[in-house]
Every structure is written in structure tokens, then in C-alpha cells.
Amino acid sequence: MASGGTSFKYVIVGGGIAGASAIAGIRDIDRDGAILLICSEPHLPYHRPPLSKGLWLGKKTVNEIFADPAGDYAARGVTVVTADPAEHIDTRNNTVVCASRRSSTYESLLIATGGSPRTLSGGQAGITYYRYLDDYVSLKKELRPGKSVVVVGGGFIGSEMAAVLSACGVDVTMICPDPHPCGAVFPASLGAAVLARFEKAGIHILANDRTIGFDLTGLRPLTRTLSGQSVASDCIIAGLGIRPSIDIAETAGILCDNGIVVDEHLQTSNPGVFAAGDVARFPYHALSSLMRVEHWDNAVSQGRLAGRNMAGAREAYEHMPYFFSDLFEYGYEAVGDVNTSYDTVEDWQTEYEKGVIYYVKNGKCVGILLFNVWDKCDAARAIIKEGSSRPASALRGAIR
């Protein structure tokens, strides 16, 4: 049986940036209602983007990535529990039970559990599935200049980690299942240019290749690939994406389907229970589809609106989130559904250095990537929201 029962008006399950933003949303509407924030990690909520960007390059310190100073939580009437993940939700009795058997009742609940890293077959102890602050702290001590690393995965996290570690003087081998980094987002022409930039930095890229096994018994782990390569390194980092952490919602009888399904108010199938951030599958109005978005801006915006609605606002989530990345001197922002399975229209001001890529599905622009083009996300949103068919000639030059 659970013990140590306490009662709160609002309970937030998940100590990521969506959970932290929900506190601000609640306080927009309700200045006094007691809030409980349950964190599975031993840390207060922090921003994840610096983990694969600014922390490595000295542009940020660990103390600068936290969402709020520690003292702000108590000052805003928030009780924070760390290193004690929620394990069970009883929607009939409005109760949440943590791993420690701590039990808390709620009037309104937010599930913002995010996602857990996808793992290789068998899990493979000794491989860092990079996602958490503790991963950074551990690797920062180990990966000094001159050390070597194998990065498994060529997507969002894999490409960022390969680039930033190379810039830090680490010898990087990247195992990429596609012909080039970010194969799901970059069309072949841009991908080839980015691949050349990675190789210029000294990164050894095994393109169109996959891992088939590891030998972690020696002084330096060995990675074997489908193409017959065998690579020794000081450590192995896997960036394979995440799986939405839906177990606690499923066992509570809440509707899940590639995430926790929510309505336009971010409410789940259970009244009084909301979901936000990486774990939420929501109506993306501009694209007329249910989507789950695993990026910082969505977590911030969705978390805040969920908090407002927990406090009674009843507002629709209509924000079109963007995401961003940095790869050496390249930086990009993207809005909508950017997927290379769609037709693409490339509009370069300087070929493969500065320009806009439009992603077209069924004749309509559904996503826009701004490559070294800044402060144009609102213009991109307007084109996607327009929803009308445009010929390629009309898209080129639409954003400058």
C-alpha cells in the first residue's frame, strides 16, 4: 500500500521542460493552488538542447540550463519531488503513486513523461544512449581532445553529437543508416553537401551502414557493422530517437496510440487528465492530422497551455512549433512536417549554404526548412497555414 499521502490541486508527472512550463501556465490563471511536480531524474527541470550544443562548446554552463532557479519553486507554491518517478495513476480516486510509495491526490493532472531513448537489440550495457544531463556530465569527463568515439545514428541527435564532439577535438566515427546525415530531413543534394562538411572536419562516416554487434570486453570497445567494418573507440554513443513514455497512461486506461492521444485542449480521454510535450499526440490543425512533436519549442508552448487549461482556461492549442539544430557553421530552423518522402522545392541564395527548402505533399506545402535563414518562422507558418496549392515557381522567393 502507498504511504505518506498528500493532497494537491495540481499534480504534474514529469520533470522536463513541458512540466516546468505547465507551472507557469497554471500560475497565469491560479496564483495559489498547490502544485506537485514529480521528477524521475535527480535534477530539477532543465533545457535539453544545450546537451548536444552549447555545453560542449563552453557557451553554456550546467547551472545555466535549468528552467528555473531552485528557490523559485517553493516561492511559487510548488512542491518538487526528484529521483522518484511516478509509477501508477488511479483515475478513479485521482491518485498518483511514486516508486517510493509516496501517494498524492489531485484535482487536475498533467502527464508530461516525455520519452526514453530507443536502444539497440539487447540494450548493450556500456553504450551511452544519449539523452540526459547525467549522460553529458559522465561523457564530458571521458571525452577529452584526442579521445575517440563511435556515434551510432545519423539523425537529429547523432548528427549534432558527431559535429560538436569533432569541434571539441574528439576523433569521431559516425555510423549512419542513410547516405548522409539527417537523411529523413535533408534532401539528397543538401545531404551530400553536409556529408562533405562532416568529412572535412575529419569525421569518418560509415554511410548506408548499420551496427550488427559489439565487443565490450576489451580495454577499448569494438563496434562491428553490416558492411564488415570493425571500429575501436574509447566509448560508444547511440542517438536513435526516443519512444514516448506512455506506460503509466496505458495502465491507467487512458487512450494511447503512438503517444497519449489528446484533444485540442490537450485533455486526454480521461476528464481532468492532460498530456503535453514529447509524449502527447495532438491535433495539428494547420496540417489537419494527429501528430507527436519531439522538440523543445513544442514542449515549452504545449506545457504552458496545458497548465492554463488545468486551471480552467479551455484554450485550443494552435501553435505551430519549430525546431532547430546547429552543425558546425550550419544552422537551421524548421516548421511543419519536413520529410524527404515528400516532394521538395529548393530555393538557394547561396547553394547549400543559405536558402529555404519547401516540402510539398499532395500539392500543398506542409513543411519549411530555413537553412542559415533566420527570423522567418512566422513567414513559414503563414505559408503552411494558407493550405493552398502553389507551383514551385510561386514557392521560390516566397521567403527571403
C-alpha positions as CSV (number, residue, x, y, z in Angstrom):
1,M,0.0,0.0,0.0
2,A,1.1,3.6,-0.6
3,S,2.0,5.7,2.3
4,G,2.7,9.4,3.1
5,G,-0.4,10.6,1.3
6,T,-0.7,14.3,0.4
7,S,-3.2,16.3,-1.5
8,F,-2.6,18.9,-4.2
9,K,-4.8,20.8,-6.6
10,Y,-2.4,20.2,-9.5
11,V,0.0,17.3,-10.0
12,I,2.5,17.2,-12.8
13,V,4.0,13.9,-13.7
14,G,7.3,14.6,-15.5
15,G,10.2,16.9,-14.7
16,G,11.1,18.0,-18.2
17,I,10.6,21.4,-19.8
18,A,6.9,20.7,-20.5
19,G,6.3,20.1,-16.8
20,A,8.2,23.3,-15.9
21,S,6.3,25.3,-18.4
22,A,3.0,23.9,-17.1
23,I,3.7,25.5,-13.7
24,A,3.9,28.9,-15.4
25,G,0.6,28.2,-17.2
26,I,-1.1,27.3,-14.0
27,R,0.1,30.4,-12.3
28,D,-1.2,32.5,-15.2
29,I,-4.6,31.6,-14.0
30,D,-4.4,30.3,-10.5
31,R,-1.9,32.1,-8.2
32,D,-2.4,29.9,-5.1
33,G,-3.5,26.3,-5.9
34,A,-0.9,23.8,-4.5
35,I,1.2,22.2,-7.2
36,L,3.3,19.0,-7.0
37,L,6.0,18.4,-9.7
38,I,7.2,14.7,-9.8
39,C,10.6,14.3,-11.5
40,S,12.1,10.9,-12.3
41,E,15.6,12.4,-12.7
42,P,17.6,13.6,-9.7
43,H,17.6,17.1,-11.2
44,L,15.2,20.0,-11.4
45,P,13.7,20.6,-15.0
46,Y,16.4,21.6,-17.5
47,H,16.6,22.5,-21.2
48,R,17.9,19.6,-23.3
49,P,19.2,21.4,-26.5
50,P,22.4,22.5,-24.7
51,L,23.3,18.9,-24.0
52,S,24.3,18.4,-27.7
53,K,25.2,22.1,-28.4
54,G,26.4,24.8,-26.1
55,L,27.6,22.8,-23.1
56,W,30.3,21.1,-25.1
57,L,31.5,24.3,-26.6
58,G,31.6,26.3,-23.4
59,K,28.7,28.6,-24.4
60,K,26.6,27.4,-21.5
61,T,27.4,26.0,-18.1
62,V,25.3,23.3,-16.4
63,N,23.9,25.9,-13.9
64,E,22.6,27.9,-16.8
65,I,20.5,25.2,-18.4
66,F,17.9,24.8,-15.6
67,A,14.5,26.1,-16.4
68,D,14.2,28.0,-13.1
69,P,16.3,28.6,-10.0
70,A,15.8,26.1,-7.2
71,G,14.3,28.7,-4.9
72,D,11.6,29.7,-7.4
73,Y,9.6,26.5,-6.9
74,A,8.9,27.0,-3.2
75,A,8.3,30.7,-3.8
76,R,5.5,29.8,-6.3
77,G,3.9,27.2,-4.1
78,V,5.4,24.2,-5.9
79,T,6.5,21.1,-4.1
80,V,9.1,19.2,-6.1
81,V,10.0,15.5,-5.8
82,T,13.1,14.4,-7.6
83,A,14.5,10.9,-8.3
84,D,11.2,9.4,-7.5
85,P,9.3,8.5,-10.8
86,A,5.5,8.2,-10.8
87,E,4.6,4.5,-11.3
88,H,0.8,4.4,-11.0
89,I,-2.2,6.6,-11.7
90,D,-5.6,5.8,-10.3
91,T,-8.0,7.9,-12.2
92,R,-11.0,6.7,-10.2
93,N,-9.5,8.0,-6.9
94,N,-7.4,10.8,-8.5
95,T,-4.2,9.4,-7.0
96,V,-0.6,9.2,-8.2
97,V,1.8,6.7,-6.6
98,C,5.6,7.1,-6.9
99,A,8.3,4.4,-6.8
100,S,8.9,5.3,-3.1
101,R,5.2,4.5,-2.5
102,R,4.6,8.2,-1.9
103,S,0.9,8.8,-2.7
104,S,-0.7,12.1,-3.7
105,T,-4.2,13.1,-4.7
106,Y,-5.0,15.6,-7.4
107,E,-7.9,17.7,-8.8
108,S,-6.1,18.1,-12.2
109,L,-3.3,16.0,-13.5
110,L,-0.7,16.6,-16.3
111,I,1.3,13.7,-17.8
112,A,4.5,15.1,-19.3
113,T,6.7,12.0,-19.2
114,G,8.5,12.6,-22.5
115,G,10.2,9.7,-23.9
116,S,13.0,7.2,-23.3
117,P,15.9,6.5,-25.7
118,R,15.5,3.8,-28.2
119,T,18.1,1.1,-27.6
120,L,19.9,-1.4,-29.7
121,S,18.9,-5.0,-29.6
122,G,19.8,-6.4,-26.2
123,G,20.2,-3.0,-24.7
124,Q,24.1,-3.3,-24.6
125,A,25.3,-2.2,-21.3
126,G,28.3,0.1,-21.8
127,I,26.7,2.1,-24.6
128,T,25.5,5.6,-23.7
129,Y,22.0,6.2,-25.1
130,Y,22.4,10.0,-25.0
131,R,19.5,12.0,-23.7
132,Y,20.0,13.1,-20.1
133,L,22.1,15.6,-18.1
134,D,23.9,12.8,-16.3
135,D,24.9,11.4,-19.8
136,Y,26.6,14.8,-20.5
137,V,28.3,15.0,-17.1
138,S,29.7,11.5,-17.5
139,L,30.9,11.9,-21.1
140,K,32.4,15.3,-20.5
141,K,34.9,13.8,-18.1
142,E,35.8,11.0,-20.5
143,L,35.8,12.6,-24.0
144,R,38.8,14.9,-23.8
145,P,40.6,16.0,-27.0
146,G,42.4,13.1,-28.6
147,K,39.9,10.5,-27.4
148,S,37.7,8.6,-29.8
149,V,34.0,7.9,-30.1
150,V,31.7,5.9,-32.3
151,V,28.3,7.7,-32.8
152,V,25.6,5.3,-33.8
153,G,22.8,7.0,-35.7
154,G,22.7,9.8,-38.2
155,G,19.6,11.6,-37.2
156,F,19.0,14.7,-35.1
157,I,21.0,13.8,-32.0
158,G,23.6,11.6,-33.8
159,S,24.5,14.4,-36.3
160,E,24.7,17.1,-33.5
161,M,26.8,14.9,-31.3
162,A,29.2,14.0,-34.1
163,A,29.6,17.6,-35.1
164,V,30.1,19.1,-31.6
165,L,32.5,16.3,-30.4
166,S,34.6,16.8,-33.5
167,A,34.7,20.5,-32.8
168,C,36.0,19.6,-29.3
169,G,38.9,17.6,-30.7
170,V,37.4,14.2,-30.3
171,D,38.1,11.6,-33.1
172,V,34.6,10.7,-34.3
173,T,33.3,7.8,-36.4
174,M,29.6,8.1,-37.3
175,I,27.6,5.1,-38.3
176,C,24.7,6.4,-40.5
177,P,22.0,4.2,-41.9
178,D,21.3,6.8,-44.7
179,P,23.5,8.1,-47.5
180,H,24.1,11.2,-45.5
181,P,23.4,12.8,-42.0
182,C,19.8,13.7,-41.3
183,G,18.5,11.6,-44.2
184,A,14.9,11.9,-43.1
185,V,15.0,15.7,-43.3
186,F,17.7,16.8,-45.8
187,P,17.1,16.2,-49.5
188,A,19.9,14.3,-51.3
189,S,21.6,17.5,-52.7
190,L,21.8,19.2,-49.3
191,G,22.7,16.0,-47.6
192,A,25.7,15.4,-49.9
193,A,27.0,18.9,-49.0
194,V,26.5,18.3,-45.3
195,L,28.3,14.9,-45.6
196,A,31.2,16.7,-47.3
197,R,31.4,19.2,-44.4
198,F,31.4,16.4,-41.8
199,E,34.2,14.7,-43.7
200,K,36.2,17.9,-44.0
201,A,36.0,18.1,-40.2
202,G,37.7,14.7,-40.0
203,I,34.6,12.7,-39.1
204,H,34.7,9.2,-40.5
205,I,31.2,8.5,-41.7
206,L,30.1,4.9,-42.5
207,A,27.1,5.8,-44.6
208,N,24.4,3.3,-45.6
209,D,25.7,1.1,-42.8
210,R,24.4,-0.3,-39.5
211,T,25.8,-1.9,-36.4
212,I,25.5,-5.6,-36.1
213,G,27.3,-6.2,-32.8
214,F,29.8,-5.0,-30.2
215,D,32.7,-6.4,-28.2
216,L,32.8,-4.6,-24.9
217,T,35.2,-6.9,-23.2
218,G,38.5,-5.3,-24.1
219,L,40.1,-2.0,-23.0
220,R,38.5,-0.3,-25.9
221,P,35.0,-1.3,-27.1
222,L,34.7,-2.6,-30.7
223,T,31.8,-1.8,-33.0
224,R,31.1,-4.1,-35.9
225,T,28.9,-3.0,-38.9
226,L,26.9,-4.7,-41.6
227,S,29.5,-3.6,-44.3
228,G,32.2,-5.5,-42.5
229,Q,33.8,-2.6,-40.7
230,S,35.3,-3.0,-37.2
231,V,35.9,0.2,-35.2
232,A,37.7,0.5,-31.9
233,S,36.9,3.6,-29.8
234,D,37.1,4.9,-26.2
235,C,33.3,5.0,-26.0
236,I,30.1,4.5,-27.9
237,I,27.2,6.9,-28.1
238,A,23.9,5.9,-29.6
239,G,21.4,8.5,-30.8
240,L,18.5,6.5,-32.1
241,G,15.5,8.7,-31.2
242,I,13.0,8.1,-28.4
243,R,9.9,6.1,-27.6
244,P,7.1,8.0,-25.9
245,S,6.8,7.1,-22.2
246,I,3.2,6.0,-22.2
247,D,3.2,3.0,-19.9
248,I,1.8,4.9,-16.9
249,A,-1.1,6.3,-19.0
250,E,-1.9,2.9,-20.7
251,T,-2.1,1.1,-17.3
252,A,-4.4,3.9,-16.1
253,G,-6.8,3.2,-19.0
254,I,-6.0,6.4,-20.9
255,L,-6.2,6.2,-24.7
256,C,-2.8,5.9,-26.3
257,D,-1.7,5.5,-29.9
258,N,1.9,6.4,-30.7
259,G,1.7,8.7,-27.7
260,I,-1.0,9.8,-25.3
261,V,-3.9,11.0,-27.5
262,V,-5.3,14.4,-26.5
263,D,-7.9,16.8,-27.9
264,E,-7.3,20.4,-28.9
265,H,-7.3,21.4,-25.3
266,L,-4.6,18.8,-24.5
267,Q,-7.1,16.8,-22.4
268,T,-6.8,13.0,-22.6
269,S,-9.6,10.5,-22.8
270,N,-9.9,10.9,-19.0
271,P,-11.5,14.1,-17.8
272,G,-9.2,16.1,-15.7
273,V,-6.0,14.5,-17.1
274,F,-3.9,16.3,-19.6
275,A,-0.8,15.5,-21.5
276,A,1.9,17.7,-23.1
277,G,5.3,17.6,-24.7
278,D,7.1,14.7,-26.4
279,V,4.5,12.2,-25.2
280,A,1.4,13.9,-26.5
281,R,-0.3,13.1,-29.8
282,F,-2.3,16.2,-30.6
283,P,-4.5,17.7,-33.4
284,Y,-2.0,19.7,-35.5
285,H,-4.6,22.0,-37.0
286,A,-2.5,23.5,-39.8
287,L,-1.7,20.0,-41.1
288,S,-5.1,18.5,-40.4
289,S,-3.6,15.5,-38.7
290,L,-2.8,14.0,-35.3
291,M,1.0,14.4,-34.6
292,R,3.5,14.0,-31.9
293,V,6.3,16.5,-31.9
294,E,9.6,15.7,-30.1
295,H,11.1,19.2,-29.9
296,W,11.8,21.9,-27.3
297,D,9.5,24.6,-28.6
298,N,6.5,22.3,-28.6
299,A,7.3,21.2,-25.0
300,V,7.5,24.8,-23.9
301,S,4.4,26.0,-25.7
302,Q,2.3,22.9,-25.1
303,G,3.3,22.7,-21.5
304,R,2.3,26.2,-20.7
305,L,-1.1,25.9,-22.4
306,A,-1.8,22.6,-20.7
307,G,-1.1,24.3,-17.4
308,R,-3.5,27.1,-18.2
309,N,-6.2,24.6,-19.2
310,M,-5.6,22.6,-16.0
311,A,-6.5,25.8,-14.2
312,G,-9.7,26.1,-16.3
313,A,-8.8,28.2,-19.3
314,R,-10.2,25.9,-22.0
315,E,-7.9,27.2,-24.8
316,A,-7.1,25.4,-28.0
317,Y,-3.5,24.5,-28.9
318,E,-3.0,26.1,-32.3
319,H,0.7,26.9,-32.1
320,M,2.9,25.6,-34.9
321,P,6.1,24.5,-33.2
322,Y,9.5,24.9,-34.8
323,F,12.8,23.0,-34.2
324,F,16.4,24.0,-34.7
325,S,19.8,22.5,-35.0
326,D,23.5,23.5,-35.3
327,L,26.0,21.6,-37.4
328,F,29.4,23.4,-37.5
329,E,28.7,26.8,-39.2
330,Y,25.4,25.5,-40.5
331,G,22.2,26.3,-38.5
332,Y,18.7,25.6,-39.4
333,E,15.1,26.0,-38.2
334,A,12.1,24.1,-39.4
335,V,8.4,24.4,-39.2
336,G,5.7,21.8,-40.1
337,D,6.3,18.4,-41.5
338,V,9.7,18.2,-43.1
339,N,10.1,14.8,-44.5
340,T,12.2,13.7,-47.6
341,S,9.5,11.3,-48.6
342,Y,7.6,14.4,-49.9
343,D,8.5,16.5,-52.9
344,T,10.9,19.3,-52.2
345,V,11.5,22.7,-53.7
346,E,14.9,24.1,-53.0
347,D,15.4,27.9,-53.1
348,W,19.1,28.7,-52.5
349,Q,20.5,32.2,-52.1
350,T,24.0,30.6,-51.8
351,E,23.9,26.9,-52.8
352,Y,23.9,24.6,-49.8
353,E,24.9,27.5,-47.5
354,K,21.8,29.7,-47.3
355,G,18.4,29.0,-48.5
356,V,14.9,27.7,-48.0
357,I,13.5,24.2,-48.7
358,Y,9.8,23.7,-49.1
359,Y,8.2,20.2,-48.5
360,V,5.2,19.5,-50.7
361,K,2.6,16.8,-50.1
362,N,-0.4,16.4,-52.4
363,G,0.4,19.7,-54.0
364,K,0.5,21.7,-50.7
365,C,3.4,23.0,-48.7
366,V,3.4,21.1,-45.4
367,G,6.9,22.0,-44.1
368,I,9.6,24.5,-44.5
369,L,13.3,24.3,-43.6
370,L,15.2,27.5,-43.2
371,F,18.9,26.8,-43.7
372,N,21.1,29.6,-42.3
373,V,18.0,31.8,-42.8
374,W,16.8,33.4,-39.6
375,D,13.8,35.1,-38.1
376,K,11.5,33.7,-40.8
377,C,9.5,31.1,-38.8
378,D,6.4,33.2,-38.8
379,A,6.5,33.6,-42.6
380,A,6.9,29.9,-42.9
381,R,3.9,29.3,-40.6
382,A,1.8,31.6,-42.7
383,I,2.6,29.7,-45.9
384,I,1.8,26.3,-44.4
385,K,-1.4,27.7,-42.7
386,E,-2.6,29.0,-46.1
387,G,-3.1,25.4,-47.2
388,S,-3.4,26.2,-50.9
389,S,-1.6,24.5,-53.7
390,R,1.3,26.5,-55.0
391,P,3.5,25.7,-58.0
392,A,7.3,25.5,-57.4
393,S,7.7,28.9,-59.2
394,A,5.4,30.5,-56.6
395,L,7.3,29.0,-53.7
396,R,10.7,30.1,-54.8
397,G,11.3,33.6,-53.5
398,A,8.3,33.4,-51.0
399,I,10.8,33.7,-48.1
400,R,14.0,35.7,-48.2
